[in-house]
Amino acid sequence: MSTISNGKLKREISYQTGLWIALFLFGIFCNYGELEQPDFREIFYYDVCHWIFQIIGANWIYFFLIRRFFETKKYFSFSLYFMAGIYVLGILNRIFIVYAAEPLFANYPQDSITDILTDVKHLLFYYILPIISGSFIFVSMMIMLRYRDEKQNALQLQKEKSELELKALKAQLNPHFLFNTLNNIYALSITGSAAVPQSISRLSDILDYLLYHGQEEMVPVSTELKIVKDYIALQMLRYDERLTLEMEEKVEFPSLIPPLLYLSFVENAFKHGAEKTSGVVTIRISIETDANNVHFKVENQFFAKCQEVGTGIGLENTRKQLDLYYPNQYSLVIKNVDDWFTIELMTPII
């Protein structure tokens, strides 16, 4: 927190330094050009004096009046302090010039304190208005910088929130996926299948993917397809001849996707297709990439009694991840027609 505060303070000091130097140089050039026989030394001293009180007034108005009164909707107190304070600053500015600065470069007769206090018109046009104009520019800059910082902070907080949500979703999805896979291996072991060792080997590859790629933000499509094929090979050991799998790949353009994205859909197809019946089942998987998008489609047969298809934890979490990864940039179509359950996903090329 202290590092952030120090960085913000240094940034504000650098912004103020640049602004006030620019205003000071601008004031000198304007005053020098308006006079017929300008005395640069005199102009310099006067501008330095006005410049000092512009800096004091601007910081007082922004950091004290605006932050403490205006932003807390204490408008009466703000107005009262502003009018009184700006009048006092104008008086102090003139006193400083008359009694401290002018004796250094000129021998002008000094106005009395009474004249200084009562000459409101002179104070207004030559002292108060310059302070107000410099303060207006400064306050405008500070408000814009503050708005930018608040917007950046909001975006950073949203990003951190999204990352936490993704981690929570993945933490929920991985055990869910592992639980289903272990159930499949358990079913093989009960029947005394010789495929148990091979299924454990496949599971080892899947666990390796979960550990080393599952927590990454993005993985190549080719990497995700490899683990999908490992999962399919594991399922084929269980369902053997009663499962017909059709898979088509046309990956001509490389892209990145969230890890476990396609695997969740494929797992859903097996869980709500082959797992729900003892008959012959067909699952179709296709993926195609073009210059702009990645098209993924998985279809599985289901039967009328399986009306809850597509409502599991896996699909719900996958929807939430898609919303976080591709806000308003993806298309997910889920159809249930003629005993076929279809998921079509289109995501942009990354």
BADOSE-852017 format. One line per 5 residues: number of its first residue (from 1); their letters; for each residue z negated, x, y of N, C-alpha, C, CB. Coordinates in pm, whole numbers, plus 50000, padded with zeros to 5 digits. Each point is the difference from the previous one (the first is absolute). Glycine has a CB too. Layout:
N
NUM) A) Z/X/Y/Z/X/Y/Z/X/Y/Z/X/Y  ...
END
This chain:
350
1) MSTIS) 50000/50083/49879/50000/49917/50121/50000/50086/50125/49879/49820/49876  50041/50288/50123/49994/50089/50117/50133/50070/50022/49756/50033/49961  50313/50000/49928/50132/50064/50013/50098/49907/50067/49955/50135/49797  50042/49736/50164/50089/49901/50061/49968/49983/50147/50021/49882/49780  49848/50112/50253/49960/49983/50140/50041/50119/50083/49807/49860/49927
6) NGKLK) 50174/50261/50021/50041/50120/50073/50150/50002/50021/49806/50124/49904  50268/49836/49993/50146/49997/50013/50045/49899/50102/50020/50069/49764  49914/49814/50239/50034/49897/50098/49967/50047/50140/49959/49821/49829  49925/50246/50187/49960/50050/50132/50099/50105/50051/49759/49956/49944  50281/50136/49970/50097/50102/50040/50134/49936/50039/49887/50166/49848
11) REISY) 50152/49732/50077/50126/49932/50029/49993/49931/50136/50040/49966/49754  49847/49967/50276/49986/49932/50129/49998/50100/50115/49874/49816/49886  50060/50298/50093/49996/50103/50105/50139/50055/50027/49765/50060/49934  50311/49961/49961/50137/50053/50018/50088/49898/50071/49974/50140/49793  50013/49732/50172/50077/49896/50067/49963/49992/50149/50015/49871/49783
16) QTGLW) 49854/50131/50244/49956/49994/50140/50049/50121/50079/49798/49870/49928  50192/50247/50013/50043/50122/50068/50147/49990/50040/49831/50133/49871  50252/49825/50035/50143/49986/50029/50027/49897/50106/50049/50067/49769  49884/49817/50222/50023/49893/50097/49958/50041/50141/49966/49833/49817  49915/50223/50196/49950/50030/50134/50075/50117/50064/49777/49914/49930
21) IALFL) 50266/50181/49992/50082/50109/50056/50132/49945/50051/49892/50165/49844  50168/49744/50076/50128/49940/50041/49983/49918/50128/50073/49992/49759  49818/49929/50251/49977/49920/50121/49971/50089/50121/49912/49814/49856  50017/50294/50121/49969/50092/50110/50128/50062/50057/49775/50048/49896  50311/50002/50016/50126/50061/50044/50090/49898/50067/49982/50167/49814
26) FGIFC) 50020/49711/50132/50081/49894/50060/49951/49969/50141/50045/49904/49771  49822/50089/50247/49945/49971/50133/50033/50109/50100/49818/49873/49891  50174/50253/50067/50031/50111/50091/50146/49994/50044/49825/50141/49889  50266/49838/50017/50143/49995/50034/50030/49884/50094/50055/50105/49779  49881/49778/50195/50024/49884/50086/49949/50026/50143/49983/49849/49799
31) NYGEL) 49894/50202/50213/49944/50024/50133/50074/50112/50073/49778/49924/49915  50265/50175/50012/50072/50112/50062/50135/49954/50052/49884/50160/49847  50179/49748/50083/50133/49953/50041/49995/49900/50114/50076/50038/49770  49811/49893/50249/49991/49898/50104/49974/50058/50139/49917/49845/49826  50029/50276/50182/49965/50060/50130/50115/50084/50054/49759/50002/49934
36) EQPDF) 50257/49996/50202/50108/50076/50062/49969/50150/49999/50054/49802/50146  49823/50235/49886/49959/50141/49996/49875/50013/49912/50098/50042/50233  49923/49950/49640/49886/49997/49909/49926/50133/49993/50120/49828/49868  49748/50162/50126/49914/50115/49978/49954/49992/49854/49922/50011/50247  50136/50073/49666/49974/49988/49857/49853/50020/49968/50231/50081/49954
41) REIFY) 49703/50010/50118/49858/50028/49974/49915/49875/50028/50035/50244/50058  49996/49690/50052/49924/49880/50036/50026/49887/49901/50010/50068/50241  50118/49914/49723/50035/49896/49903/49929/50026/49866/50224/49969/50112  49772/50157/49849/49938/50036/49873/49851/49963/49999/50166/50186/49974  49763/49848/50133/49856/49971/50007/49974/49849/49999/49965/50214/50128
46) YDVCH) 50113/49713/49951/49981/49854/50003/50027/49938/49863/50065/49998/50243  50042/50045/49694/50036/49943/49870/49898/50035/49892/50240/50013/50065  49705/50106/49942/49895/50037/49903/49879/49909/50016/50079/50239/50002  49884/49735/50124/49885/49913/50024/50023/49858/49949/49945/50139/50201  50173/49807/49831/50032/49866/49951/50009/50000/49846/50125/49950/50215
51) WIFQI) 49931/50155/49729/50021/50014/49855/49865/49997/49927/50210/50134/50041  49693/49937/50011/49866/50005/49937/49940/49860/49991/49966/50234/50088  50044/49690/50021/49939/49868/49999/50084/49898/49923/49895/50054/50220  50235/49969/49770/50081/49916/49912/49957/50016/49855/50192/50019/50160  49783/50104/49799/49956/50026/49863/49864/49936/49975/50128/50217/49997
56) IGANW) 49780/49801/50097/49866/49941/49985/50009/49847/49995/49898/50196/50122  50178/49747/49973/50011/49855/50007/50067/49941/49877/50010/50019/50245  50098/50044/49707/50073/49947/49886/49912/49999/49874/50214/50082/50102  49716/50027/49873/49913/50007/49882/49883/49902/50011/50064/50241/49969  49882/49744/50152/49891/49904/50020/50048/49857/49976/49895/50157/50167
61) IYFFL) 50224/49811/49884/50053/49865/49982/50026/49971/49852/50103/50009/50230  49960/50086/49700/50038/49971/49861/49880/50006/49905/50228/50093/50048  49701/50019/49953/49896/50021/49901/49871/49923/50030/50098/50224/49959  49879/49742/50168/49878/49926/50033/50030/49853/50027/49902/50210/50096  50182/49761/50003/50022/49861/50038/50076/49922/49893/49999/50072/50237
66) IRRFF) 50116/49981/49722/50083/49925/49906/49934/49991/49863/50204/50074/50123  49749/50040/49824/49944/49999/49865/49867/49923/49993/50112/50220/49958  49807/49790/50147/49867/49939/49993/49998/49856/50051/49904/50226/50029  50178/49742/50071/49991/49867/50061/50125/49914/49973/49855/50101/50177  50263/49954/49851/50120/49918/49986/50024/49961/49855/50097/50114/50200
71) ETKKY) 49891/49980/49707/50027/49970/49859/49892/49914/49936/50123/50215/49985  49760/49780/50077/49895/49911/49951/49998/49868/50078/49865/50201/49932  50240/49776/50147/50020/49876/50074/49894/49974/50107/50109/49911/49797  49836/50196/50256/49907/49988/50113/50080/50022/50128/49801/50081/49860  50283/49823/50171/50098/50016/50108/49935/50006/50138/50165/49881/49857
76) FSFSL) 49730/50042/50163/49935/50002/50131/49939/50138/50027/49952/49752/49982  49976/50301/49919/49940/50133/50015/50109/50106/50019/49804/49928/49859  50305/50056/50068/50111/50094/50014/50054/50000/50143/50060/49966/49757  49965/49914/50296/50055/49989/50136/49903/50055/50103/50131/49799/49930  49743/50169/50054/49899/50044/50097/49988/50153/50001/49875/49783/49968
81) YFMAG) 50112/50275/49911/49988/50145/49990/50128/50070/50046/49838/49972/49811  50276/49966/50161/50127/50061/50039/50012/50010/50152/50106/49911/49791  49872/49978/50277/50013/50000/50147/49898/50092/50066/50086/49765/49988  49790/50230/49964/49897/50086/50059/50027/50147/49968/49834/49812/49982  50201/50213/49894/50021/50138/49957/50120/50065/50065/49896/49941/49787
86) IYVLG) 50214/49984/50226/50121/50058/50057/49980/50026/50149/50140/49880/49829  49778/50036/50237/49968/50022/50142/49916/50126/50016/50009/49751/50043  49893/50266/49871/49914/50119/50006/50082/50125/49972/49802/49863/49928  50288/50132/49973/50084/50116/49968/50089/50037/50118/49997/49935/49757  50058/49962/50311/50082/50026/50118/49920/50070/50109/50139/49800/49944
91) ILNRI) 49738/50153/50078/49912/50063/50101/49968/50144/49961/49900/49775/50055  50063/50247/49819/49967/50135/49955/50121/50093/50010/49828/49903/49845  50290/50043/50125/50122/50079/50011/50022/50046/50144/50100/49874/49806  49882/50032/50290/50023/50035/50141/49893/50096/50050/50109/49777/50037  49765/50200/49924/49892/50091/50041/50026/50141/49947/49838/49807/50002
96) FIVYA) 50207/50198/49871/50028/50130/49939/50110/50074/50076/49931/49907/49777  50174/50019/50263/50110/50063/50073/49955/50045/50140/50165/49859/49872  49766/50051/50199/49961/50029/50138/49899/50113/50009/50044/49762/50057  49857/50238/49857/49889/50095/50014/50008/50120/49906/49863/49809/50070  50221/50184/49826/50006/50113/49906/50137/50067/49998/49828/49887/49862
101) AEPLF) 50279/50035/50144/50134/50057/49983/50063/50042/50133/50027/49858/49797  49975/50052/50303/50070/50030/50125/49949/50126/50070/50039/49758/50023  49831/50271/49974/49956/50125/50064/50061/50125/49938/49789/49886/50055  50269/50104/49824/50059/50117/49934/50140/50031/50053/49866/49946/49798  50205/49953/50256/50138/50026/50038/50036/49943/50138/50056/49998/49758
106) ANYPQ) 49852/49930/50307/50033/49941/50131/49874/49990/50086/50191/49868/49896  49833/50110/50232/49888/49989/50093/50005/49863/50068/49999/50252/50038  50005/49644/49878/50008/49864/50053/49860/49952/50036/50206/49952/49862  49787/49959/50240/49868/49939/50031/49955/49913/49884/50052/50002/50246  49821/50010/49722/49948/49928/49885/49957/49858/50036/49927/50218/49904
111) DSITD) 50115/49687/50013/49955/49862/50019/49853/49989/49961/50233/49911/49956  49700/50001/50111/49859/49978/49965/49991/49915/49873/49933/50015/50245  49952/49988/49693/49978/49920/49880/50020/49852/50030/49839/50172/49912  50116/49787/50206/50017/49859/50039/50146/49962/50008/49786/50010/50125  50296/50077/49939/50144/49973/50009/50063/49994/49861/50007/50115/50225
116) ILTDV) 49952/49973/49690/50055/50003/49863/49966/49870/49926/49979/50252/49996  49897/49702/50020/49956/49880/49927/50065/49873/50052/49784/50113/49957  50245/49883/50171/50050/49876/50061/50151/49992/50015/49787/49991/50119  50283/50120/49869/50146/49998/50015/50064/49958/49867/49990/50183/50179  49998/49687/49793/50043/49947/49870/50151/50015/49981/49808/49837/50006
121) KHLLF) 50270/50138/50100/50146/50007/49987/50044/50140/49960/50024/49819/50172  49920/50282/49894/50036/50138/49969/49956/50036/49857/49979/50061/50245  49900/49894/49718/49953/50025/49864/50092/49936/49896/49765/50011/50087  50279/49866/49943/50081/49926/49904/50134/50067/49975/49887/49791/50073  50185/50243/50034/50136/50049/49983/50008/50149/49962/50069/49828/50165
126) YYILP) 49836/50250/49877/50011/50145/49979/49908/50054/49890/50062/50018/50238  49842/49901/49719/49906/50051/49900/49986/49906/49879/49877/50114/50186  50101/49758/49840/49976/49906/49889/50128/49972/49921/49815/49896/50133  50296/50076/49938/50125/49969/49929/50050/50118/49916/50057/49843/50185  49936/50283/49864/50040/50110/49911/49915/50008/49874/50076/50123/50201
131) IISGS) 49793/49849/49813/49914/50001/49880/50042/49888/49905/49808/50096/50134  50218/49785/49920/50039/49886/49916/50134/50025/49932/49873/49846/50153  50225/50210/49922/50132/50025/49940/49992/50102/49888/50107/49946/50220  49818/50164/49803/49984/50098/49892/49926/49943/49881/50001/50180/50171  49898/49736/49857/49923/49938/49893/50086/49904/49918/49794/50021/50139
136) FIFVS) 50296/49906/49931/50087/49906/49929/50089/50072/49900/49998/49849/50201  50060/50263/49842/50086/50076/49909/49918/50054/49882/50150/50063/50193  49732/49988/49837/49915/50056/49895/49955/49893/49902/49923/50175/50160  50030/49713/49890/49952/49891/49913/50115/49948/49913/49825/49937/50172  50293/50049/49885/50116/49954/49923/50029/50095/49885/50095/49893/50205
141) MMIML) 49900/50238/49824/50025/50098/49895/49893/49993/49891/50112/50148/50168  49762/49841/49871/49891/49996/49902/50007/49876/49913/49859/50131/50158  50179/49756/49901/50012/49877/49922/50113/50012/49898/49911/49866/50194  50202/50193/49849/50111/50018/49905/49963/50096/49888/50161/49957/50186  49769/50150/49847/49957/50096/49896/49899/49935/49907/50040/50190/50158
146) RYRDE) 49871/49732/49899/49900/49932/49917/50067/49899/49907/49829/50031/50180  50268/49895/49872/50074/49904/49916/50071/50072/49887/50030/49849/50198  50033/50265/49833/50067/50076/49896/49903/50049/49894/50171/50069/50168  49713/49982/49876/49900/50050/49904/49947/49887/49913/49938/50181/50161  50036/49703/49901/49949/49887/49923/50103/49951/49899/49856/49935/50194
151) KQNAL) 50271/50070/49845/50105/49958/49908/50011/50099/49884/50124/49890/50189  49869/50239/49841/50004/50101/49895/49879/49988/49907/50127/50152/50153  49756/49823/49905/49880/49982/49919/50010/49878/49910/49866/50111/50178  50192/49782/49878/50017/49878/49920/50095/50025/49883/49957/49860/50204  50152/50213/49825/50095/50032/49892/49936/50089/49895/50189/49978/50162
156) QLQKE) 49729/50119/49884/49933/50089/49906/49900/49923/49914/50028/50189/50161  49898/49720/49901/49905/49918/49924/50072/49911/49900/49844/50004/50195  50271/49941/49846/50077/49916/49909/50054/50082/49883/50062/49851/50191  49981/50271/49839/50049/50088/49894/49888/50034/49902/50171/50094/50157  49711/49940/49896/49887/50033/49914/49957/49878/49918/49925/50175/50165
161) KSELE) 50079/49707/49897/49965/49877/49928/50098/49975/49887/49901/49905/50210  50229/50115/49818/50102/49980/49897/49982/50099/49886/50157/49915/50174  49812/50210/49859/49980/50101/49896/49880/49965/49912/50100/50173/50151  49793/49779/49911/49883/49958/49922/50033/49882/49910/49850/50083/50182  50228/49822/49872/50039/49884/49919/50086/50042/49882/49989/49856/50204
166) LKALK) 50103/50239/49821/50085/50049/49892/49919/50069/49891/50187/50026/50164  49716/50056/49879/49916/50068/49902/49921/49899/49918/49984/50199/50152  49967/49698/49916/49925/49897/49928/50088/49925/49901/49848/49977/50197  50276/49993/49846/50092/49930/49910/50038/50085/49880/50088/49874/50196  49936/50256/49829/50034/50089/49889/49883/50018/49906/50163/50118/50148
171) AQLNP) 49717/49892/49909/49881/50014/49917/49980/49877/49912/49895/50145/50176  50150/49739/49874/49989/49878/49922/50113/49989/49899/49887/49890/50193  50232/50156/49845/50118/49987/49915/49996/50096/49882/50128/49927/50199  49833/50198/49824/50002/50099/49892/49912/49963/49882/50045/50171/50170  49829/49790/49850/49920/49957/49885/50060/49877/49931/49798/50092/50113
176) HFLFN) 50260/49817/49967/50064/49881/49943/50114/50040/49908/49937/49868/50204  50147/50224/49842/50112/50047/49920/49951/50073/49875/50140/50019/50207  49760/50068/49809/49946/50076/49888/49938/49907/49896/49959/50194/50152  49973/49704/49894/49938/49903/49909/50107/49934/49913/49814/49960/50166  50295/49998/49894/50107/49935/49923/50063/50096/49900/50044/49850/50194
181) TLNNI) 49976/50275/49847/50062/50098/49911/49909/50030/49881/50123/50099/50195  49747/49917/49831/49906/50024/49891/49995/49882/49903/49864/50146/50154  50149/49734/49899/50005/49883/49914/50119/50006/49905/49888/49866/50178  50226/50183/49874/50119/50013/49916/49977/50100/49887/50144/49942/50198  49796/50171/49836/49973/50101/49897/49898/49948/49900/50050/50183/50165
186) YALSI) 49852/49741/49882/49901/49942/49910/50067/49904/49901/49825/50022/50179  50272/49900/49872/50072/49907/49911/50075/50076/49892/50022/49837/50189  50036/50279/49847/50070/50082/49900/49902/50057/49897/50174/50057/50172  49710/49984/49875/49903/50061/49909/49947/49900/49899/49938/50160/50179  50049/49713/49862/49949/49896/49909/50095/49982/49882/49887/49884/50193
191) TGSAA) 50242/50122/49833/50100/49981/49894/50023/50127/49920/50109/49827/50140  49822/50281/49898/50018/50125/49928/50136/50062/50024/49844/49916/49829  50213/50061/50288/50134/50049/50030/50003/50152/50008/50047/49787/50123  50059/50269/49823/50019/50145/50007/50040/50044/50140/50065/50001/49758  49957/49902/50328/50044/50032/50137/49885/50031/50093/50195/49855/49963
196) VPQSI) 49679/50134/49987/49884/50023/50086/50000/50139/50063/49872/49842/49858  50149/50268/50066/50002/50134/50062/50105/50012/50110/49919/50094/49785  50201/49850/50188/50107/50009/50099/49965/49917/50124/50168/50035/49815  49766/49851/50163/49963/49916/50114/49894/50069/50085/50055/49794/49866  49854/50278/50070/49899/50075/50075/50066/50111/50082/49828/49949/49821
201) SRLSD) 50275/50114/50121/50074/50103/50073/50068/49941/50123/50036/50125/49786  50023/49755/50198/50062/49933/50114/49896/49964/50106/50179/49910/49847  49706/50044/50105/49894/49966/50094/49954/50123/50077/49927/49814/49849  50072/50301/50085/49962/50124/50067/50095/50030/50116/49904/50087/49785  50226/49891/50192/50098/50022/50107/49977/49903/50116/50166/50081/49831
206) ILDYL) 49801/49795/50135/49975/49900/50103/49875/50034/50082/50111/49827/49856  49784/50217/50074/49878/50040/50070/50025/50119/50092/49864/49915/49807  50219/50178/50146/50035/50115/50083/50067/49953/50129/50026/50144/49794  50061/49757/50195/50068/49944/50118/49900/49933/50093/50210/49967/49864  49699/49955/50078/49900/49931/50081/49912/50099/50077/50001/49812/49836
211) LYHGQ) 49962/50298/50099/49910/50096/50061/50068/50083/50108/49875/50009/49787  50250/50032/50187/50066/50096/50090/50100/49935/50096/49970/50170/49823  50072/49708/50151/50095/49935/50089/49951/49865/50051/50182/50117/49878  49724/49822/50049/49955/49866/50035/49935/49989/50136/49971/49961/49762  49969/50149/50286/49934/49997/50131/50088/50051/50113/49785/50030/49881
216) EEMVP) 50337/50008/50087/50092/50045/50105/50051/49879/50078/50067/50200/49862  49975/49827/50261/50051/49889/50081/50137/49955/49951/49872/50087/50195  50214/50007/49771/50133/49968/49952/50039/50096/49888/50064/49909/50228  50021/50042/49681/50055/50085/49895/50150/49973/49991/49779/50001/49871  50300/50094/50077/50143/49974/49982/50023/49887/49899/50049/50241/50055
221) VSTEL) 50059/49686/49965/50036/49893/49907/50016/50055/49858/50114/49875/50187  49946/50243/49802/50021/50061/49868/49867/50026/49928/50212/50106/50086  49685/49934/49989/49868/50023/49940/49938/49870/49951/49968/50197/50150  50045/49697/49929/49949/49870/49960/50074/49947/49878/49937/49953/50238  50194/50070/49756/50078/49953/49885/49959/50072/49872/50190/49947/50153
226) KIVKD) 49774/50179/49858/49958/50075/49882/49874/49939/49939/50100/50209/50096  49802/49757/49988/49877/49941/49947/50026/49859/49950/49864/50141/50156  50231/49788/49906/50039/49868/49950/50056/50012/49858/50048/49921/50236  50034/50181/49743/50059/50020/49866/49893/50039/49898/50216/50069/50108  49686/50011/49935/49889/50034/49910/49924/49874/49960/49980/50227/50107
231) YIALQ) 49999/49686/49990/49929/49876/49970/50082/49911/49906/49886/50013/50223  50244/49980/49803/50087/49920/49914/49999/50054/49857/50146/49944/50198  49861/50190/49789/49996/50062/49866/49869/49966/49929/50148/50188/50082  49742/49809/49993/49871/49963/49943/50001/49856/49951/49887/50164/50150  50173/49748/49929/50007/49859/49961/50094/49978/49883/49951/49938/50236
236) MLRYD) 50157/50138/49758/50095/49986/49889/49935/50034/49866/50187/50056/50156  49717/50036/49846/49927/50033/49878/49922/49879/49949/49983/50239/50074  49971/49680/50017/49920/49884/49961/50086/49883/49956/49827/50074/50159  50280/49898/49917/50077/49878/49973/50119/50024/49907/49930/49917/50222  50114/50206/49768/50102/50040/49903/50125/49913/50013/49820/50080/49844
241) ERLTL) 50223/49863/50044/50131/49935/49995/50007/49866/50069/50034/50117/49789  49853/49820/50234/50007/49867/50062/50017/50006/50152/49857/49915/49814  50148/50204/50240/50019/50017/50144/50137/50060/50028/49753/50028/50032  50325/49904/50050/50129/50051/50044/49987/50043/50146/50126/49850/49836  49904/50276/50190/49987/50052/50136/50138/50042/50052/49764/50078/49952
246) EMEEK) 50270/49873/50166/50126/50036/50066/49965/50066/50133/50127/49808/49889  49915/50318/50129/49966/50073/50122/50124/50062/50060/49772/50047/49912  50246/49934/50217/50117/50051/50072/49955/50078/50123/50141/49807/49918  49911/50314/50097/49964/50086/50113/50125/50042/50077/49796/50083/49875  50200/49901/50257/50105/50050/50088/49932/50061/50124/50169/49824/49917
251) VEFPS) 49768/50288/50062/49925/50066/50107/50087/50109/50061/49778/49951/49887  50306/50009/50209/50092/50094/50063/49942/50061/50127/50190/49869/49904  49713/50062/50154/49937/50050/50124/49850/50018/49974/50174/49883/50147  49774/50239/49870/49856/50021/49977/49916/49927/50103/50051/50224/49899  49830/49734/50060/49911/49931/50091/49857/50016/49952/50180/49833/50060
256) LIPPL) 49726/50129/50027/49858/50004/49966/49945/49859/49995/49976/50227/50107  49929/49750/49803/49934/49870/49988/49851/50024/49976/50212/49890/49909  49704/50008/50113/49858/50014/49967/49983/50019/49848/49936/49857/50200  49975/50229/49758/49979/50019/49855/49948/49873/49934/49953/50242/50041  50088/49737/49833/49960/49886/49917/50065/49869/50043/49785/50116/49960
261) LYLSF) 50308/49889/50136/50062/49877/50049/50081/49932/49891/50007/50098/50230  50091/49975/49713/50083/49941/49896/49923/49983/49871/50200/50104/50106  49709/49987/49868/49922/49993/49876/49920/49871/49994/49985/50251/49995  49966/49702/50118/49923/49875/50003/50088/49882/49961/49853/50094/50179  50270/49904/49869/50091/49890/49967/50040/50005/49853/50085/50001/50236
266) VENAF) 49942/50119/49713/50039/50014/49860/49884/49960/49909/50161/50185/50060  49719/49859/49974/49883/49963/49922/49983/49848/49998/49890/50218/50058  50133/49719/50057/49990/49854/50007/50100/49932/49907/49921/50022/50236  50201/50036/49755/50103/49944/49914/49957/50004/49854/50175/50070/50164  49767/50040/49793/49954/50011/49862/49880/49908/49974/50081/50238/49994
271) KHGAE) 49826/49760/50101/49878/49924/49981/50028/49851/49989/49876/50174/50125  50215/49775/49958/50027/49857/50002/50126/49963/49923/49886/49989/50220  50176/50110/49716/50117/49972/49918/49971/50024/49854/50147/50061/50190  49865/50065/49767/49983/50033/49859/49859/49972/49950/50175/50174/50027  49726/49844/50058/49861/49986/49955/49963/49854/49976/49943/50206/50127
276) KTSGV) 50134/49700/49931/49964/49859/49992/50066/49928/49883/49969/50003/50244  50110/50066/49678/50069/49935/49889/50017/50096/49884/50119/49850/50161  49900/50094/49721/50026/50082/49882/50149/50003/49967/49772/49945/49913  50308/49985/50169/50143/49995/49975/50075/50114/50068/49981/49755/49979  50151/50239/50012/50086/50101/50061/50003/49978/50151/50141/50017/49789
281) VTIRI) 49841/50091/50286/49994/49993/50147/50094/50105/50059/49761/49916/49992  50303/50048/50118/50088/50093/50071/49942/50031/50138/50201/49910/49875  49801/50217/50161/49959/50045/50133/50115/50080/50060/49753/50005/49935  50285/49961/50187/50109/50070/50068/49946/50069/50125/50168/49833/49913  49870/50293/50103/49957/50078/50116/50122/50067/50062/49771/50039/49897
286) SIETD) 50242/49950/50233/50112/50067/50068/49951/50057/50132/50168/49845/49890  49889/50268/50147/49970/50062/50129/50126/50060/50056/49763/50047/49931  50260/49931/50196/50120/50049/50067/49965/50040/50143/50148/49852/49856  49904/50258/50188/49978/50045/50138/50134/50009/50073/49793/50128/49930  50207/49831/50195/50116/50023/50086/49955/50080/50121/50112/49784/49923
291) ANNVH) 49970/50222/50179/49968/50084/50115/49880/49950/50079/50239/50061/50011  49727/49810/49973/49894/49942/50082/49878/49950/49923/50178/49937/50155  49844/50018/49720/49891/49933/49930/49993/50041/49853/50024/49809/50157  49858/50162/49787/49979/50016/49856/49981/49860/49942/49896/50233/50026  50186/49732/49876/49994/49868/49937/49940/50015/49861/50202/49919/50132
296) FKVEN) 49688/50011/49843/49935/50004/49869/49987/49858/49948/49872/50211/50060  50159/49772/49812/49995/49867/49941/49947/50009/49858/50192/49924/50144  49715/49989/49823/49948/49993/49863/49994/49853/49960/49865/50215/50027  50185/49755/49852/50002/49864/49947/49937/49999/49862/50207/49945/50133  49717/49953/49840/49945/49984/49866/50000/49853/49959/49857/50203/50033
301) QFFAK) 50168/49774/49839/49991/49865/49947/49854/49957/49993/50212/50033/49869  49765/49841/50157/49866/49946/49981/50013/49860/49943/49905/50139/50190  49985/49804/49775/50003/49870/49935/49917/49901/50079/50032/50109/49777  49997/49765/50208/49944/49897/50087/49849/50000/50006/50198/49866/49949  49739/50173/49943/49854/49998/49999/49938/50108/50090/50012/49909/49767
306) CQEVG) 50069/50188/50274/49949/50112/50082/50022/49969/50148/50049/50165/49813  49885/49735/50237/50023/49958/50137/49932/50090/50102/50021/49770/49916  49885/50314/50043/49928/50083/50096/50073/50129/50031/49790/49903/49917  50331/50114/50032/50073/50125/50017/50013/50036/50147/50126/49953/49790  49852/50175/50239/50020/50052/50136/49880/49986/50092/50234/49946/49969
311) TGIGL) 49650/50016/49976/49885/49981/50088/49890/50102/49974/50055/49759/50009  49976/50346/49916/49896/50097/49964/49965/50093/50113/50079/49987/49769  49819/50098/50204/49954/50096/50100/50111/50095/50040/49769/49984/49907  50312/50059/49992/50105/50098/50028/50097/49955/50107/49977/50075/49769  50076/49803/50217/50098/49951/50096/49937/49974/50136/50129/49899/49813
316) ENTRK) 49750/50049/50189/49934/49974/50128/49978/50130/50077/49888/49797/49900  50065/50305/50029/49978/50129/50066/50130/50062/50047/49797/50033/49860  50308/49951/50058/50129/50057/50037/50055/49934/50126/50045/50050/49758  49937/49820/50255/50042/49930/50122/49928/50058/50122/50044/49790/49867  49825/50231/50120/49922/50053/50112/50045/50141/50036/49805/49858/49929
321) QLDLY) 50226/50223/49970/50047/50136/50028/50135/49996/50072/49876/50085/49798  50211/49825/50159/50130/49988/50067/49983/49962/50147/50106/49934/49781  49801/49976/50246/49975/49961/50140/49952/50117/50084/49946/49770/49923  49977/50320/50015/49948/50115/50073/50103/50111/50014/49773/49943/49917  50306/50080/49977/50101/50106/50004/50124/49960/50079/49915/50080/49779
326) YPNQY) 50129/49795/50201/50125/49955/50062/49979/49872/50079/50130/50107/49813  49795/49895/50296/49977/49876/50076/50131/49944/50055/49770/50081/50059  50264/49798/49894/50123/49931/50043/50126/50079/49971/49866/49891/50178  50130/50196/49721/50117/50082/49969/50046/49987/49855/49925/50158/50176  50011/49761/49746/50037/49988/49860/50028/49854/49964/49860/50202/49946
331) SLVIK) 50203/49782/49940/50029/49866/49948/49949/49993/49857/50204/49973/50151  49711/49930/49820/49949/49980/49865/50024/49855/49961/49823/50180/50029  50261/49801/49868/50035/49866/49953/49950/49985/49857/50204/49989/50151  49716/49910/49825/49948/49971/49866/50050/49863/49960/49794/50144/50036  50280/49851/49852/50060/49875/49955/49956/49968/49857/50198/50038/50151
336) NVDDW) 49798/49835/49820/49961/49951/49868/50100/49891/49962/49752/50054/50038  50358/49987/49897/50109/49908/49973/50046/50012/49855/50072/50014/50241  49939/49871/49690/50056/49995/49864/49935/50100/49905/50215/49927/50100  49654/50072/49897/49924/50088/49909/50021/50148/50029/50018/49823/49828  50022/50207/50295/50012/50140/50041/49916/50019/50127/50236/50021/49897
341) FTIEL) 49680/50081/50098/49920/50036/50117/50061/50125/50061/49787/49898/49901  50251/50094/50228/50075/50108/50065/49928/50048/50126/50213/49905/49910  49780/50226/50102/49948/50062/50122/50108/50089/50058/49761/49993/49913  50277/49982/50212/50098/50082/50069/49936/50058/50125/50192/49859/49911  49812/50272/50098/49940/50069/50113/50104/50087/50069/49777/49999/49885
346) MTPII) 50230/49992/50247/50087/50086/50079/49915/50069/50106/50202/49849/49958  49800/50284/50042/49926/50079/50097/50096/50096/50071/49788/49983/49859  50181/50057/50265/50090/50092/50072/49994/50141/49943/49970/49862/50206  50143/50207/49808/50007/50141/49959/49910/50082/50092/50238/49972/49912  49679/50111/50028/49912/50089/50077/50028/50143/49958/49822/49821/50020
END
